[in-house]
Amino acid sequence: MNLIMHIANLDETTLRYHATDKSFQRGESYYQQGAVVDLCQRGNCLYGEVEGNEVEPYHVTIQFDAGGVTEAECTCEYSFEGWCKHIVAVALTSIRKSETIHQRLSLNELLDRLNHVQTQTLVQELVAREPDLLDRIDQFVNKISPPIVGQVSTTETTVTRPKRQTSVDPQPYRYQTKQMMRNCLQHWEEGWEENPIDTDLPEILDQVQAFIDNGDGNNALVILAAITEACIEDWDEVADYGAEGDDLVALLDPIWATAVLTAELTSSEAIDIQVNLEEWQDRLGGSFEICSEALRQGWDTPELLAVLAGESEDLWEEERPSYADKLARIRLELLNLQERYPEYLNLARAEDLVEEYLVMLAQLGRIAEVMAASIRLKDAGQALAVAKVLREQDALAEALLIAKAGLDLPDRISAAPAEHQFFNIHQSPLLDRHRYELADWTSELAQGLGDQPTALSARITAFKLRPSMRGYQQVRTLAGEAWQTLQADLLQHLRTMDSWSHAEAKVQIFLHEGSIDDAISTVTDSYARGNLIQLVMDAAMSHRPEWVIAKAIAPAEDIMNRGKAESYQEAISWLTRARRAYIQAGREAEWQDYRARLVSTHGRKRKLMGLIDCADL
């Protein structure tokens, strides 16, 4: 058996990086209690069962390759940051007690032990239990072994789903939409500001997408017409509360275009749809520009046919419209569904959709072509997408090359939602999100492959883009003897960062390094949260007691002066720190004078006085 006894880059430092402190501690406890009751390895997968609060144990799967862990999943409902406690427990067991891992045959190794007849028997047995597998087997066989000339194509007889013979009743979809609009009105009448259409309508449209995915564009159009008309019937009332027609059309237009390109339409049906679109545009004020263009082009305009055939890269006679990328991506999704890969590649190349083009090449296993065309990558997000697919194809060295090159590319500036564009570019927490994700991913892969210089360089880049205590510790681990020099550089970098989103990381790191003045400087600004300020106060008590006193008294007095009884406990928390700082500074008599003034001023506030007495202030 080809067994991998060690998962590259899976050690406790890496584990702490992927899990929060709380998850790691709980996972450690599970490990100590022996909660991991079964642990086995099949090829590049580690499977573990962990006892928890439920009757059945939780199932953990850790997938890996030569570069390290590629995915870690658990059947528990944990949905917060990082790996859950069950994954931590399984990982700790594999690290500390690798001898307990049961080595079992991978799927390939199991199949290698079967002869032709036995393999057929196994497949027949599986299909008998899961009849739907037959269609998937048919697709697979037809894909790798086309029918012999003169033989009936299995695709025509089995795989292609027969066309639906009946029309879908649109009324349930109309009712859902009407209910959504009523809920929206009620929502705004109650004073809420959010637009529930933005979240509720996509859920209704997902049902339309299911028909499209099934190749039934005609029924999708019937449902879409009912949904759109139901929206428009109540639109005037909704618009009175400030709803924008452009926003509604932006949700409807792409799926209308997708349905049009999936359906089989007569020329008169296409005209009817265009007439309806124009009427709806008049009511809403938006523009169904993508769907209108899809109706005009269809699939058989000479320009499009030439592009799909690879004979031209010029789809647009005049200036390329702003919606061209969206329309092209809709076509690519449909071509992918139909497994028309050469046409997919031709269209993606002609429309300069670099990510889609390179990802498809990688998925088809055409690695050399990916590397040759990688100079067309425009941003870090594209590089990360391509590198991930290369890794899935087991082209790890090539994936690392693409990732390293991507770190020199800009981020996707357009990735920030419009509502965040008011942020100063130096303040926005969304800035360089893709570069951070790429740097983080690259560092782990490089470390797993033994490329320490790249792992360190990428980890430093990730830390500088999004500092964290865990990232800081990762740099230290990778730096080795170079840490002292790097440490000074990282701390200086932190001092120059003034984004509110980095305050917590800065405080944690400065306090960890004993840089109290830097931590104080970080929380001096008004955006610092109270708990963060109190954390710094506790550390600065002996170093800067005067600062603690001044910083604690102000919020305490604000609460007391306003008589906010529900917040008195918070005021006590501030006063407790002020008292400790007075004593630390040798000014206990001043504290007693201050306390006397508090009693004189707020003595009638019985709840506050009771809390002060209980806290022994």
N, C-alpha and C positions, 0 to 999 in steps of 0.2 A: 504494500500500500504506500502511496505517496502522501505521507503525513507531515504536516507542518507543526512542529512541537512548540514553536514560539511565534507569537504575533508581534511583528516588528512595531516598535515604537509604543507598545502598550506597557507602560510602567506606571508607578503611582503618581509621578509628576504629571504625566499626560492625563491620567485619570482625574486628578484634582482640577486640571484645566477644563475638562469636559463636564464636570459636575459642580454644583454649588457646594459651599461648605456644609450646608445642612444635609444635602443629599449624600455627600461623602461620609459624613458622620453616621447617618442612619444606615448607609450601606455597610460601613465598617462594623456597626452593631449587628446587622444581619449576618455578616460573615463570621463574627465571633460566636454568634449563637448557633452556627451550623445550619442556617436557613436554606443554604444552597444544597438541595437534596439530590440533584442529578446534574451531571455536567459531562457533555460528550462533544467530540469534534468529528465532523464529517467534511472532509476536504477543507475548503476555506470558510467554513461556518462553525461557530461555537454555539452550542445550545445548552441552556441551563434552566432548571426549574427552581423557583425560590418560594418557600413557604411565606405566606403573609396573613392578612386578616380574613381572607376568603377561604372557603373549604378547599377549592382547587388551587394548586400553586400557580404562580405567575410564570409565564414562559418568556425567556430572554433569548434573543438571537443576536449574535455579534458576527458580522461578516467582515472578512479581511482579505487582503492580497499581499503581495510582496512589499507594498509600501505602507502597510499598517491597516488599521480599522477603516472600513469604508462605510459601514452603517451599523447602528446599534438600536435595537427595538425591544420593547417590552409590552406585554398584554395589559399592563396596568393602565389607569386613566391619567397618570401624571402628564401634564401638558405645560409645565413651566420650563424655566431655563435649564438647558443641559440634560445630562443623563440622570435617570431616576435611581433610587436607592437599590432597586433590584439589579439593574445593570451594573452598578458599582459593586454589589456583592458578588456577582458572577465574575466580573473582571478581577477583583481582588483574589478570588479563589484560584483563577487561572494563573495569576502571577505568583501567589505564595504557595499554592499547593497544586502545581501543574501535574504532579503524579496521580492526582485523583481524576484527571480527565480521561474518560473512556474513549478510546480511539475506535471509531466505526467507519465503515466503508462509505465513501461519497457515492452520489448517484451514478457517476460515470463508472466507478469501480464496481458497483453492484451490477450495472448493465453489462460490463465486460465479462462477467462470470456466466452470462446466459448465452446459449446458442440461438440460432435464428428462430427455431420453433418455440423455444422457451420465451423469447422476447415477444413473439406474436401472441402467445398464450397470455402473457402478462398484460399486453395492450388490450386484448379482447376482454380480459377480466375487468380492467379499469373502465373501459367503455360501458360494460354491462352495469357497472355501479354508477357511472356518470355519463349518461348518453350524450350530453352536450359536447363531450370531448371529441366525438366523431367528426364534427364540423372542423374543429381545430386541427385534427390529424389530416383531414382532407386538404385543408389549406396548406399545411406544411408540406405534404407529399407533392401537391401540385406545384408548389413554389420551387422545390429542389429537383423535381423530376417531371418536366412537362410531358403531356400525353404524347404517345406515339402517333405519327401521321396516320390518319384514318380512324384513330381511336376517339371515342367521345370524350370531351374534356370534362374532368371532374368539376372544374370551376363552374361550367355551365349547368351541370346537372345537380350538384350538391351544395357548393359553397354559396352561390348567389341566392340570396333570400328571395322568394317569390314576391312580386309586387302585391301590395295590399289591395284587396278587391273592394273594400268598403271605405267610405269617408269617415273621418273622425268627427264626433259631435263636438263642436266648438263651445257649446254652452257652459260646460264646467270651467273652462278656461276664462270665459267671459265673466262668470260669477266670481272666480278667484280674484280677477283684476278689479272688478267693481268693489269687492270687499276690501282689497288693498287701498283703493282710492278713498273709501269711507274711513278706514282706519287712519289714513294719512290726514284727512280733514280733522278727525277727532284729536289726533296727536297735536296738530297745530292749534286747535281751539283751546287745548289745555295748556298752551304756552310753551310747548317744547320747540326747540329751534332746529333740531336735526331733521333731515329729509328722509323719511322711511322708504320712499320709493327707491332710493339708491341701493337699499339692501333687499327689499321685498320683491321688486320687479325681476332682478336677476334670478331669483329662485323660481319664479314662474317660467321665465325664459329657458331655464335649464330643462324643463319638460319638453320644450320645443326642440332644443338641441338633441335630445334623445331620438326624436324622429329623424333629424338630419343625419345623425350618426348611423342610423339604420338605413340611410339612403332614401328616405321617404320625404323628399322636399315638398311635394304637393300638399300633403296633409300638414306639414309644418307651416306652409303658407296660409292654410285655412285657419289654423290656430292663431297665427300671428295677426291675421286680420281681425279676429275677434278680440284679441288682447289690445291691439292698437285702438280699435273703435271704442272699447270700454274705457280706455284712458282718456280719450278725447271727449266722450260724453260728459264727464265730470271735470273737464280741464279748467273751465272758467272759474269754478269755485276754488280749485286748488291753486290756480294762478293768482287769485286774490291774496293769498298768503305769501306770495313771492316766489312760487315755483317757476323755474325757467324751462321753457319749451326746448331750448338747445340741449339741456341735460337729459331730458326724456328721449329726444331723438338720438342722442349719442349712445344710449342704451339699445335702442331698437334698430338703428340703421345697420350695424354690422351683421346681426342675426337675420335681418331681412335679406341682405345681400347673400349670406350663406345659403339660406333656403332657396333663393332664386337660382343660384348656381347649382343646387342639388336637384331641383325640380325639372320635370319635362314640361315645357310651356309651349303653347301655340303662340303665334304672333299676336292674336287677338287677346289672349290671356296676359301676355306681357304688356300690351297697351293698357289693359284695364288696371293692372297693378301700378303702372306709371301714373295714370290719372288719379288713382287713390292716393299715391304718395304726394302728388302735388296738392291735393285737397287737404291732406293732413298737415303738410308744410304750412299752408295758409293759416290753419287753426293754431298751430303750435309756434310758428316762427322759426323753427329749425330747418335743417336741410338733410334730406335722405340722399346725400350725394354718392355714397358708396353703393347703395342699392341701385340708384339710377344708372350708374356706370356699369354695374354688373348686368343690368337689363340690356344696356346698349351693346356691350361687348359679347355677353354670353360666353360660349367656349369656342366659337367658330369664326371670329373676325380674322381676316388674313394676317393682321399684325400679330395677334395672339398665337395663331397656329404656327407662324414662323418662329416665334420665340420658343414655344413648347417643343418644336422640332429641333431646336438648336441652330437654326439657320439665320437667326437675327437676335440682336440684343436691344432693339429699339421698339418698344411697345407703344410709345406715345408719340403721335405725330407732332403735337405742339408741346408746350411746356408741361413737364411732369406735375400733376396736381398734388396737393398736400395730402390727400387721402390715398395716394398710390400704394404706400407701404401696407396700409391696413387691408386694402383690397387684395394685394399680392399674398399677404399672409393667409387670408381666407382661402384663396385658391390653393395655396400650399397645403393647408390642412386637409382639403378635400382630395388633392392628389395623393397625399400620404395615406389617407383612408383607403384609397383605391389601389395603393401599391404601385403607382405610376412614377417610379423613382427617377428615370431619366428625364421625364418632363418636369418633375419637381426641381431637379438640379438645374436644368436649363432656365426655368423661370426665376429661381432664386439668384442665379448668376446674373441674369439680365437686369433684374430689379435691384441688384447690389445689396441683397439681404445676406450679408456675410455670415452671420451666425447660423442662420438656417441652412445655408449652403454647406458650410464646413461640418456642422453637426450631422447632416445627412450623409456626407461622405464618410465620416467616422463611423456612423451606425452601419453603413454598408461595408465596413472593413477596408476602405480604400485609404489606408493610413499615409502612404507616400504622397498621395494627392493632397491630403489635408496639410501635410507639412510644407509642400510646395506652395500652397495657396495661403498659408498662414500670415504672409506679409500683408494680406488684405484686412486683417483684424484691426478694428478701429478703437476699441475700448476694453477696459478690464473685464466688464461683464461678459462680453463676447468670448474673451480668452478663457474665462472660468468655465463657461458652458461647454466650449469645445474640449478643454482639458478633461473635464469630468467624463465626457463620452469616450474619449481616448482611453481613460483609465478603465472604464467599463469594458472596453475591447481588449484589455490586458496590454495596452501599449503604454506602459508606465513611463518609460524613458521619454517618449515623445510627449506625453502629457506634461511632464515636468518642464520640458523645453518650452512648450506653449505657455505654461503658467509663468515661468520666469520672464519671458518676453512680455507677457501681459502686464507685469508690474510696472513697466515703463510707459504704459498707455494711460490715457486719462480715464476718469470714471465716467459713467453715464450721467451727465448733468441733468438730462431730461427725466431721470428716474424719480426725482423728488416730486411729490404730489403738488398740485397748484396751490393748495392751501398753505404749503410751507414755503412758498417762494418769497414771502416777505422777509424771511430770516436773512440777516447779513451772511454772506457766503462763508465767513470765518466762524460764525456761530452755529450754523445749522448742524444738528446731530446727524442729518441724512447725508451730509457731504462725504464723498469717497466711500460710500457703503460697499460698492462692488470691489473697489480696490482692497478694502479691508478683508472682505470675504475671500478674495483671491489670495491675499498674502497669508491669511490664516490657513487656508487649504494647502497652499504651496509649501509652507513650513512643515506641516505634518507629513506630506508626501515625501519631501526631501529628507526629512529625518528618518522616515521608514526605509528609504532607499540608501541611507548611509551618506548622503550628501550634506554634511554638517555645515559647510560655509553657506550654502543656499538656505538651509533650514534656519540658520541664525539671522541671515540678512532679511529673509521674508518675515521672520518673527519680529524683528526690530521695526520693520515697516508697519506691520499690523499693530504693534503697540503704539507707535506714534500716531496712527490714524484713530485708534480707539483704545486708549489706555485702560488697563485693569490690573488689579493685584495679581490675578492669575497669569496674565500676559507678562507682567514684570518678572514673576518667578520663572516663567518659561524661558525668557531671555537669559536670566541668570544661569539656569541649568545648561543651556546650549553654549553660553559664552566661555565657560571654563576659566582659564587663566586670564582671559581678556576682560573679565567682568568688571574689575575696578575702573578701567578706562570707560567702558560702556555705561557703567552705573552713573558716573558724573554727567555723561551726555544725556542719558534718559531723564535724570532729575532736572537738568537744565531745560530740557524740552518741555517737561511738565510745567515748569514755572512760566513758560510763554503761552500756555494754553489757557484761554479764558472762557471757554464754552461752559454753560451751566450743566450740560450733560456729562462733563468730565469731573465735576467737583468731588463726587464720592470716591472715585478712583484715586484722584490726587491726594485726598485726605488720608485714605488707607495707606497709600505708598509712603507719603511723607511721615506719617506716624510710625510706620514700620521701620523707617530709617532714622527715626529720632529727630527729624527736621521739624520741630515744633513751630518755629516761626513761619516756615513755608505753609504748614497746615493752617495756622492762624490767618495768614494772608489769603488763603483759598476761601475761607468762610467769612471773610470780612464783608464781601459784597452781599447785597440784599437778597440775592436769589438762593442763598444757602438755606437748606431746610433745618428746622430746629434740632432734630435728632443728630444731624451732622455737626452742628455747632456744639452741642452738648458732648459729643464724642471728643472733639478737640479740647473743650474745656477740661474734661477729665484728665486728658494727657498733659495739658498746660498748667495744671493746678500749682505745681511747685515752680515751674519755669517762668510763668507770666501771670501771677495771681491778680495783678491789677487789671489786666485785660479781661480775665474771667469775671471779676466783679462788675466792671462796666458793661460787659456783654450780657450778663445775667440779669442785672437789675432792671434794665430797660423793658424787656418783654414781660417780666413779672409785674411791674407797675402798670403797664398797659392793660393787662388782664384785670388787675385789681381795680384800677380806676374806672374801667368800664363796667364793673360789676358783673362780669361774665361768670356766673356761678358754675356753669357746666365746665368751665375751663380752669377753675381754681386749682385742681390737682396739677395742671401743667405749670401754673404759677409757683406752686410749692416746689416742683422739680427745679425751676430756675433759682428760687431762693435757697434751696439746699446747696446748690453749687456756689452761690454767692457766699453763704456762710462758711463753707469749707475754704474758699479762697481768702476770706478775711482772716481766718485762723491761720492758714498757711503763711500769710504775710505778716503774722504777728500783730494783727489789728483787731483782736477779739472785742476790745472795748468799743471800737467804732461800730462793730456789728450789733452789740447790745443797744447802743444809741439808735441805730437804724431800726432795729426791731421795735424799740419803744415808739418810734415815730409811726411805724406801720400800725401798731395797736391803737395809737391815738387817732390815726386817720380812718382806719377801717374797722374799728372795734365793734360796730353795729352789724357787721357782716358775719353772722354767727357761724355759717358753714366755713368761711375762710378762717376764722379764728380757731375753730375746731381742728381744721387740717394743720394749721401752724403748730398747735399744741401737740397733736399726734406725731408730727414730724420732729418734735423736740428742737424746734428752731429758736 
